[in-house]
Amino acid sequence: MMDAMSSDLIPRLWGKPPAGRRGPKPALSVAQIVEAAYVIADEQGLAAVSMARVAEAVGCSPMALYRHVKNKDELLILLADRLSAELPAPSRDLGWREGLAAWMRAQVDLALSKPWFLDLPLGASLPGPNRLAWLDLGFYYLREVALPAEEKLAILGIIAQYGLGEARIEVEAARLAENPYASFEQMLVTYADPERFPNLMESMATWRPAGPGGGSDSDDPSAFGQSLLMAGIAAHIERHIERSAPE
């Protein structure tokens, strides 16, 4: 996807006219094109987004559209940044741990409300102003944490990827909910041979399914995983502080 980018993409992503372009302001803007693509994706899914469909939505020919956006790859990059504008910013009054948990959850909630978010290719992750604003908020929560900038960036990337993984699991679980054999435990009971999977089946014999009134984080796999992730980050911060302390 990156090879297919034009030299005008970065200015377009930031809402700047390409250098050297003169003449009257075009009747059609990149923002209008991206908004039309956003509406199509929202209503029909990402697979429905095509240059022809977007051209029809904005009332121009596909060839006219290509004068503003080089190809679908570029359109998806612009669309990904547009979607990031929908991320609800958590309170800035939270500490780093609560703030990052809320920062991650906001991304999960966006993906659940707009499942086509998860269908965007990784190559569409070129940072634009909306994505960088979200990243800036993550750095805000880490502003008083004693870690170098590169480690803070790595932590934010890990948290974001974990959150998207959780969202993907929840979306797929919802899609499979009508299949009685889609649940992990039902599949094991029905198909798994204890002689072939002895360690798994022994562990699952004492497994308690999640349900209302559960008393531990492990009853909610998402909360349990988030708790482990944040505990690991906290331990890393403590180790860094200890290593940095004067002897």
C-alpha positions in Angstrom: 0.0 0.0 0.0 2.8 2.4 0.8 4.3 2.0 -2.7 1.0 3.1 -4.1 1.0 6.5 -2.3 1.3 9.7 -4.3 3.5 12.6 -3.2 0.3 14.6 -2.6 -1.1 12.1 0.0 0.6 13.6 3.1 -0.7 17.2 2.3 -4.1 15.7 1.6 -4.1 13.8 4.9 -3.4 17.1 6.7 -5.9 19.1 4.8 -3.3 21.1 2.8 -3.5 21.7 -0.9 -0.7 20.1 -2.8 2.3 22.4 -3.5 2.3 24.3 -6.7 -1.5 23.8 -7.4 -3.0 27.1 -8.6 -6.3 28.3 -10.0 -9.8 28.4 -8.6 -10.8 26.3 -5.7 -12.1 22.9 -6.9 -15.9 22.3 -6.5 -15.1 18.9 -4.9 -12.8 18.6 -1.9 -10.9 15.7 -0.4 -12.9 16.1 2.8 -16.2 15.6 0.8 -14.8 12.4 -0.8 -13.6 11.0 2.5 -16.9 11.8 4.2 -18.8 10.0 1.4 -16.6 6.9 1.8 -17.2 7.1 5.6 -21.0 7.1 5.1 -20.8 4.1 2.7 -18.6 2.1 5.1 -20.8 2.9 8.0 -24.0 1.8 6.2 -22.7 -1.1 4.2 -19.3 -2.1 5.4 -15.8 -1.4 4.1 -16.1 -3.9 1.3 -18.7 -1.6 -0.3 -16.3 1.3 -0.5 -14.9 1.7 -4.0 -13.8 4.6 -6.1 -16.9 4.2 -8.4 -19.3 4.1 -5.4 -17.7 7.1 -3.8 -17.8 9.0 -7.2 -21.5 8.2 -7.5 -22.1 9.4 -3.9 -20.4 12.8 -4.5 -21.9 13.3 -8.0 -18.8 13.1 -10.2 -17.2 10.6 -12.6 -14.6 8.2 -11.3 -12.0 10.0 -13.4 -12.8 13.2 -11.7 -12.4 11.5 -8.3 -8.9 10.4 -9.3 -7.8 14.0 -9.6 -8.3 14.3 -5.8 -7.4 10.8 -4.6 -5.0 8.6 -6.5 -6.5 5.2 -5.7 -8.4 3.2 -3.2 -5.3 2.6 -1.1 -5.0 6.3 -0.5 -8.7 6.6 0.1 -8.5 4.0 2.9 -5.6 5.9 4.5 -7.7 9.1 4.5 -10.7 7.1 5.8 -8.8 5.6 8.7 -7.7 9.0 9.9 -11.3 10.3 9.5 -12.5 7.4 11.7 -10.1 8.3 14.4 -11.9 11.6 14.8 -14.8 9.5 16.3 -12.7 8.3 19.3 -14.3 9.6 22.5 -11.5 11.3 24.6 -11.5 10.0 28.2 -11.1 12.4 31.1 -7.7 14.0 31.6 -8.1 13.8 35.3 -7.2 10.1 35.4 -3.9 8.7 36.5 -1.7 6.9 34.0 -3.1 3.4 34.7 -6.8 4.4 34.6 -6.1 6.8 31.8 -4.5 4.2 29.6 -7.2 1.7 30.4 -9.8 4.2 29.3 -7.7 5.1 26.2 -7.7 1.5 25.2 -11.3 0.9 25.9 -12.3 3.9 23.8 -10.7 2.1 20.8 -12.4 -1.1 21.6 -15.8 0.6 21.8 -15.2 2.4 18.5 -14.4 -0.9 16.8 -17.5 -2.5 18.3 -19.7 0.3 17.2 -18.1 0.4 13.7 -16.9 -3.2 13.0 -15.5 -2.1 9.6 -12.7 -0.4 11.6 -11.2 -3.9 12.0 -11.3 -4.5 8.2 -9.0 -1.6 7.4 -5.6 -2.9 6.2 -2.5 -2.3 8.3 -1.1 -0.2 5.5 -3.9 2.4 6.2 -2.3 3.3 9.5 -0.3 6.2 8.2 -0.7 8.8 11.0 -2.8 11.9 10.1 -3.9 14.7 12.4 -6.7 12.7 14.1 -4.5 9.7 14.8 -1.8 11.9 16.1 -4.2 13.7 18.4 -5.2 10.3 19.8 -1.5 9.3 20.3 -0.9 12.7 21.9 -3.6 11.9 24.5 -1.8 8.6 25.3 1.4 10.5 25.9 -0.5 12.8 28.1 -1.4 10.0 30.4 2.2 8.9 30.5 3.6 12.4 31.0 4.7 11.8 34.6 5.9 8.3 34.1 9.6 7.9 34.3 10.3 6.1 31.0 12.1 7.3 27.9 9.9 8.5 25.0 10.6 5.4 22.8 9.4 3.1 25.6 6.2 5.2 26.1 5.5 4.9 22.4 6.1 1.1 22.5 3.7 0.8 25.4 1.0 2.8 23.6 1.4 0.6 20.6 1.1 -2.6 22.7 -2.0 -1.3 24.4 -3.6 -0.3 21.2 -2.9 -3.7 19.6 -4.2 -5.5 22.6 -7.4 -3.4 22.5 -8.0 -4.1 18.8 -7.4 -7.8 19.5 -10.1 -7.7 22.2 -12.4 -5.9 19.9 -11.9 -8.4 17.1 -12.7 -11.2 19.5 -15.9 -9.5 20.6 -17.0 -8.8 17.1 -16.3 -12.3 15.9 -18.1 -13.8 19.0 -21.2 -11.7 18.2 -21.1 -13.0 14.6 -20.9 -16.6 15.8 -23.4 -16.3 18.6 -26.1 -18.1 16.7 -23.9 -21.2 16.3 -24.3 -23.4 19.4 -20.9 -25.0 18.7 -19.1 -21.7 18.4 -18.5 -21.5 22.2 -15.1 -22.8 23.3 -16.4 -24.9 26.1 -19.2 -26.5 24.0 -16.7 -27.4 21.3 -14.4 -29.1 23.8 -17.3 -31.1 25.4 -18.5 -32.2 21.9 -15.3 -32.9 20.0 -12.2 -32.8 22.1 -10.6 -36.2 23.0 -9.0 -36.0 26.5 -6.2 -38.4 25.4 -5.2 -36.1 22.6 -5.4 -32.9 24.7 -4.7 -34.1 28.2 -3.2 -30.9 29.7 -5.9 -28.7 28.2 -8.8 -31.0 29.4 -7.3 -31.4 32.9 -7.2 -27.6 33.2 -10.6 -27.1 31.8 -12.1 -29.5 34.3 -11.8 -26.9 37.0 -12.7 -23.9 34.7 -15.6 -21.8 35.8 -17.6 -20.0 33.0 -18.1 -16.3 33.3 -21.4 -15.2 34.6 -23.2 -12.6 36.7 -21.9 -12.1 40.2 -18.4 -13.4 39.4 -16.0 -12.3 42.1 -12.7 -12.1 40.2 -11.3 -10.5 37.1 -10.7 -13.9 35.5 -14.5 -14.2 35.2 -14.2 -11.5 32.5 -11.5 -12.4 30.1 -11.2 -8.8 28.8 -10.9 -7.3 32.3 -8.5 -10.0 33.3 -6.2 -9.5 30.3 -6.3 -5.7 30.8 -5.4 -6.2 34.4 -2.4 -8.4 33.5 -1.3 -5.9 30.8 -1.4 -2.9 33.2 0.3 -4.9 35.9 3.1 -5.7 33.5 3.5 -2.1 32.5 3.6 -1.0 36.2 6.3 -3.6 36.9 8.4 -2.4 34.0 8.1 1.2 35.3 9.2 0.2 38.7 12.2 -1.7 37.3 13.2 1.3 35.3 13.0 3.5 38.4 15.1 1.1 40.4 17.8 0.9 37.6 17.8 4.7 37.3 18.2 5.4 41.0 21.6 6.7 42.1 23.8 4.2 43.9 
